[in-house]
């Protein structure tokens, strides 16, 4: 069986770096190979200039065909995650997928994700792979279906 390949930017808080590796492992074990362009402790960005950081992130987000946002307890109020979602939304053909972190029950997703996501799914390889492949599924942290949001995608 040939692996399903995806170029993805995984938006997350640095405190959630371990989840990035766990997510890629989960998908790889289930036939989806993810080439990830995000910045993690494995490939740290030592920059301090906000303009330079934005440039690096913009290049990596532009390269990726899809964005996954890991939704953990502190994701909602993280300025960089919000900026990354807003930037990805500039590209109408880029899928934006929220993935609830394990144990995220009762957590609020970032407002930008709520507004711009194509799908939000639980920590489940089939649901995530389906979303990467175009399914507009909406799930709560427990994987239960929730009503889909109306997506307001605007091209610039």
C-alpha positions in Angstrom: 0.0 0.0 0.0 1.4 3.4 -1.0 1.5 6.1 1.7 -0.8 9.0 1.4 1.5 12.1 1.3 0.6 15.5 2.6 2.6 18.8 2.9 1.4 20.2 6.2 2.2 23.1 8.5 1.3 22.1 12.0 0.4 25.2 14.0 0.8 24.7 17.8 2.2 26.2 21.0 5.8 25.2 21.7 4.6 23.6 24.9 2.8 21.1 22.6 5.9 20.2 20.6 5.6 16.6 21.8 2.1 16.4 20.3 3.5 17.3 16.9 5.6 14.2 16.9 2.8 12.0 18.3 0.4 13.3 15.6 2.9 12.5 12.8 3.5 9.1 14.3 -0.2 8.4 14.6 -0.8 9.3 10.9 2.3 7.4 9.6 1.1 4.2 11.4 -2.2 4.6 9.5 -0.8 5.2 6.0 -0.5 9.0 5.9 3.0 10.5 5.5 3.1 14.1 6.7 5.9 16.4 5.6 5.7 19.1 8.3 7.1 22.6 7.7 6.3 23.9 11.2 8.9 25.2 13.7 9.5 22.8 16.6 12.3 22.2 19.1 13.6 19.7 16.5 14.2 22.6 14.1 14.1 25.7 16.4 13.9 29.2 15.2 16.1 31.4 17.4 14.8 34.6 15.8 13.6 37.4 18.0 12.5 39.9 15.3 8.7 39.6 14.9 9.0 40.7 11.2 11.6 38.0 10.5 9.6 35.3 12.4 6.5 36.2 10.3 8.6 35.9 7.1 9.8 32.4 8.1 6.3 31.3 9.1 4.8 32.8 6.0 7.2 30.8 3.7 6.5 27.6 5.6 2.7 28.1 5.6 2.8 29.0 1.9 4.8 25.8 1.1 2.3 23.6 2.8 -0.9 22.6 1.0 -2.7 22.2 4.4 -2.6 23.4 7.9 -3.3 21.4 11.0 -3.9 23.4 14.2 -3.4 21.3 17.4 -6.1 22.5 19.9 -4.8 22.3 23.5 -5.8 24.2 26.6 -3.6 27.3 25.8 -4.0 27.4 22.0 -6.9 29.9 22.1 -4.9 32.8 23.5 -1.7 32.3 21.6 -0.9 35.2 19.3 1.4 33.2 16.9 -1.2 30.5 16.4 -3.9 33.1 15.7 -1.5 34.9 13.2 -0.7 31.6 11.5 -4.4 30.7 11.0 -5.2 34.2 9.7 -2.2 34.0 7.3 -3.2 30.5 6.0 -6.8 31.8 5.4 -5.4 34.2 2.7 -5.1 31.1 0.4 -8.6 30.0 -0.5 -7.3 26.5 -1.6 -5.4 25.8 1.6 -7.3 23.4 4.0 -7.3 24.5 7.6 -7.9 21.6 10.0 -8.3 21.7 13.7 -7.3 18.6 15.7 -8.3 18.4 19.4 -5.3 17.4 21.5 -5.8 14.4 23.8 -7.6 15.5 27.0 -8.9 18.7 25.4 -12.5 18.3 26.7 -13.9 21.7 27.8 -11.2 23.6 25.9 -12.1 26.5 23.5 -10.6 26.6 20.1 -9.0 29.8 18.8 -11.6 32.2 17.4 -9.8 32.3 14.0 -10.0 28.5 13.8 -13.7 28.6 14.6 -14.1 31.1 11.8 -11.9 29.7 9.1 -11.5 25.9 9.6 -12.6 23.5 6.9 -12.8 20.7 9.5 -12.2 20.2 13.2 -11.7 16.6 14.4 -10.7 14.5 17.4 -7.4 12.9 18.0 -8.2 10.0 15.6 -6.1 8.9 12.7 -9.1 8.1 10.4 -10.8 11.4 11.1 -7.6 13.4 10.6 -6.7 11.6 7.4 -10.3 12.1 6.0 -10.0 15.8 6.8 -6.6 16.0 5.1 -8.2 14.3 2.0 -11.0 16.8 1.9 -13.8 15.7 4.2 -15.4 18.7 6.0 -16.0 16.9 9.3 -16.8 18.7 12.5 -16.2 16.9 15.8 -15.9 17.8 19.4 -12.8 16.8 21.5 -14.4 13.4 22.1 -14.9 12.7 18.4 -18.7 13.2 18.6 -20.2 15.1 15.6 -21.0 18.7 16.2 -22.8 21.2 13.9 -20.6 22.5 11.1 -19.7 26.2 11.1 -20.4 28.5 8.2 -17.1 29.2 6.6 -16.4 32.8 5.5 -13.5 32.4 3.1 -12.5 35.5 1.3 -9.9 35.8 -1.4 -7.7 38.9 -1.2 
